[in-house]
């Protein structure tokens, strides 16, 4: 039996019944029920010789809208396996949980896997997630602030979640501007604490991702002054437990799940308001925030190609050179390309 998720999950473990996935109220949480109609004919057919009826996928999520879009679209209504969701604050604890085989898979930003690999965490990257606007993070400052770029952060207090994609984005931006990170007072805070510090004026800037960028703009008079390329490319990853990947039935379930998520995200891109409504209900974020965040967060799954590998290796080398990572990381060594089939589900360009 796996150990309880409570020490790692920000809000504890939530079991999300597949019977409720088609409901608008995607925040409802139950267990058991009709979640796995496992005895139906064809349970093993789609996955070859494996029996998906015995599989339970433990999926880690953030306030990222994944659970909401899967529920809103009914993407999981007919799955022949069970899915359970657990909520975490941000990426590093998700990588830790996957490495400890406490969750099976999760969506994280581009930097948490590098920290996880450097720490020896036992997980793999199974697909890339690319945001259509090529942007995940922003440098957010109070309205009227003189800070306009990374070079203006010298001597300033900057909140950022440690080990997150925002952490990687900040160091990339400082590198581009030729700024020594030691000249910036970094205040490492998880997203909720970062928002509180920014709102109260205890920090001069906040580096964070959507939807927290939109939350800062709408509730704390924040202004995003920098974001996206060339300091990041809107790339994240689906990660999976290495132990789970060794189970043929779970690998088959991963492939099926990713195909369903791809289709759900295609719907979300065309129906941002519908996704925003479900996302707000599921996460507790104000609808004004999710309506602004949904178009910015529109994403699709892609293969881990040479371009992605190049971006990640450059970031890994930068963080290692700066002493942020305890040792160098060979990005290719944490990739498993045999799970996601980019031709299995339609993508929208």
N, C-alpha and C positions, 0 to 999 in steps of 0.2 A: 504494500500500500504506500502511496505517496504521502509525504508529510503535509500538514496543513499549509495553506498558502498565506495565512494571515500575517506572518512576520514580514513577508515581501510585498503583499498587495496593499495599496493605499487605502482601499475601501473594502477589503475582505473579498472572499470568493463569492461569486454570483453564479448560480446555475441557471442557465437560460433555456427554458423548455422549448424544444422545436415546435411543439404544438402551438406556442404563442408567437412564433416568428412572423406570422402573417398579420398580426395585430398591429395597429398604430402605436399602441403602448409598448414600445420596445424596452422599457425599463422594468417591466414585470419580470420577476425571478421566481422560478419554481424548480422542483426536481422531479425526476421520474416521469410519470404521465405517459403520453404517447410519443415521447421524444424519438424513440427508435422503433420504427415499424420494421423490425429487423427480420421478420420471418417471410416478408413479401418475396415473391418470385423475382429473380433478377438481382438479388442482393450481391451475389458474387459475380454475376455476368459482366457488369461494367468494370469490375476491377480484376478480371481474370480469375485466378484460382483462390483469391483471398476472400474471407468472410467478413464483410464490413459490419455485420450485425453485432459483433463483439467489440467494436471500436468506440471509444469515447475520446473525442478531441478536446483537449484543455487549451483554450485560446485566451491569451492575455491581450487585454485592450487598454487604451488610455481614453482620454476624452477626445477620441479621434474619429468618431462617427461610424466606425466599422459595424458595431453591433446594431446601430440604428439603421444603416442602409441595408444590411442583410435582413433585418426584421421587416422594414418597410416594403421591400420588394418581394418578400416571401421566398427569398433565395434558398432557405434551408428547410422549407416545408416538407419536402419529400426525400430528405437525405436518409440513407439506410444506416446511419450511425448517429451517435449522440454528440452534441456539442455543448460544452460548458464554458462560460466566460468568467474571467476574473479581472478586476479593474486595478490598474497600477497608475502611479502618478506620471512616470515618464520612462524612457527607454532603458537606462542602466539596470534598474531592478528587473525588467523584463528579460534582459539578456542573462542576468544572474539566475532567474527562475528557470529559463530554458536550459541553461548549462547544468543546473541541478536536477533536471528532469521533473520539475514541479509544474511546468506547463509544456505543451507540445509545440506551439507556434505563436508568433506575434509579429506585429508590424512595428518597426522601430526606425529611427533616423539613421543617418549615415555614419555617425560617430560611435554610438554605444557598442556596435560589434567590434570596433577596434580596441576599445577599453576591455571588453570581454575577452578578446583573443589574447591581449597582452597579459591578462590575469589568469589565463589558462582555462577559461570557461569552456565547457564541452557542448558546443552548439555548432550549427552550420547555417549559412545563408542559402536559401533555396530559390529566391526570386528577387528581382529589383522592383522597387515601387517608384515610379516617376511622376511627379506632379506636372500638370500641363503648363503651369506658369514658370517652371524651372526654379521655383523658390519655395523654401520651407521656413526660413528664419528671417528675422528683421532686427535691426538696431532701433530700439524704441526709446524716445526721450520725451520729457515733459514739453508741453506746448510752450513756445517761446525760448526754449533752450538754445544756447549758442552751439551745441554739438551738432555737427552736420555729417561727420564722417569719422572713421576709426582714428584718424590722426588727432582728433579733438578729445580723445579719451585719456590722454596722458594726464596723470594726477587725479583722475576721476574715479568714483566708486561705480562699478558696473556689476549688476546682478546677472548671474547666468547659472543654469543648472549644470552641475559638474558631470562630465562624461556624456553629455547630451549632444545632439546635432548642433545646438546653439553654441556649445563650447567649441566644437570644431569650426563652425562658421566664424566665431569671434577671432580665433587664432589665425584663420586664413585671411581675414580682413586686416588684422594687425600686420601680418607678414607682408601683404600687398603694399601697405602704407609704410613699411620699413620701421614699424614701432616695436620696441622691445616690450613683450607682455609684462615684464616686471615693473614697467613704468605705469601700469594701470592697476588700480586696487580692485582685484576681483573678489566679489562676494558670492560665494557658491551657495545658491538656494534653489530648492525645488520650485516648480512653477507657482503653486499657491502662495508660498512664502515670498517668492519674487514679486508677485503682483502686490502683495501687502507692502513690501518694502518700497516698491515703485510708487504706489498710490500715496504713501505717507511722506514721500520725499526723502527717504533714508538713503537712497542711491540716486546717482545722477543719470543712469541709463539702465536699460534692461535688454538683454539679448535673449530672444525666445522665439517660439514657432507659433504658427496658426493652430488653434483659434485664440491663443492667449494674446497674440498681437492685436487682434480685433477687440478682445476684451479690454485691453489697455487703452485702445483708441476710444472706445465707446463709454467706458466707465471711469477712466482715470486721466482723461485729457492727454493721452499719449499720442505721439506722432512717430510714425515709422520713417526714418530718414535714410536707411540703407537696407538692402535686402537682395538676395539672389545672386545671380552671376555678376562678376567672375569669381566670387568667393564661395559660392556653393552652386549646386545645379538641380536642386529640388529632388534629390535622390534619397530614398530610404530603402529598407529591406524587409522581406519576410524572413524571419529566422525560425529555426526548428531545433528541438532537442536532438542531439546526436543519438541518444538511446532510442528515441521514438523513431528516428529514421531507419534504424536497423530492423524495425518491425514491418514486414511487407504489407500487412493490412493497414497500418497507419500511413505508410508512404502512399498507398493507393487513396486513402481518405484525404491526405494532404492535396494530392492532385485534383481530386474532385472539389474540395473546398476552395482551392485557389481559382478554379474555373468558375465556380459560382460567385466568388467575390469579384472576379473580373467583370462578369455580366452585371452584377449589382452596381459596381462603380460606373460602368457605361451608362446605366440608367441615371445615376446621380449626376453625371456630367450634363445630361439633357434635362434634368429635373432638380435644379439646385434648391428651389424653394421647398419641394417635397422632402428632400433629404434634410434640409435645415430644420424643418418642423420635427421630424423624427429624432434628429440629433439633439435638439434642444430638450425634448421630452426625456430622452435617454440619459443625457449627461447632466441636466440641471442648468446648463448654460442659458442665458437669456436668448430668446429667439432673434433679437437684433444682432447678437454676436454670431450665431450660427448662420444667419442669412448672409452676413457679410463674409463669413469664413468659407462657406460651402463652395462658391466659385473658385476661391483661391486654393482650396484643398483638393480640387478635382484631380484624380490620379488614375493610373493604370499600371498593371503588372507588365514587366518586360523581362527578357532574358538578361543575364549578367554578361554583357558583351565587353569587348576590349575597352570601349570608351569608359564604361562604368568602372572597370578594374583600374584603369589609368587614373581616374579621379580619386578613387579610394586609396590607391597606393601612394599617391602624392600627399594626400591628407595624413595617412599613417606615418609617412616619413617626416612630415612637418611636426606632428605631435611627438614623435620619438626624439627628433632633434631638439625640441624645446624642453624635453624632460617631462612632458605631460604624461606620456606613456612610459611605463617602467622598462619596456624593452621594445625593439622593433617588431613590426607585424608584417608577415607576408600575407597580403589580403587573399590571394588565390587559394591559400591553404585552408581557408574557412568557408569555401564555397562548395556547395553540392549542386551541380547543374542537372542532375538526373531526375528532378522532381517536377519542376514547372515546365509545361509545354506551351510556349507562346502562341501556338496555332490551335490550341484546344478551345479557346474562347475568343470572341471577337473583341478587338480593341478599336477605339475611335481616335483617329488622329486629328 
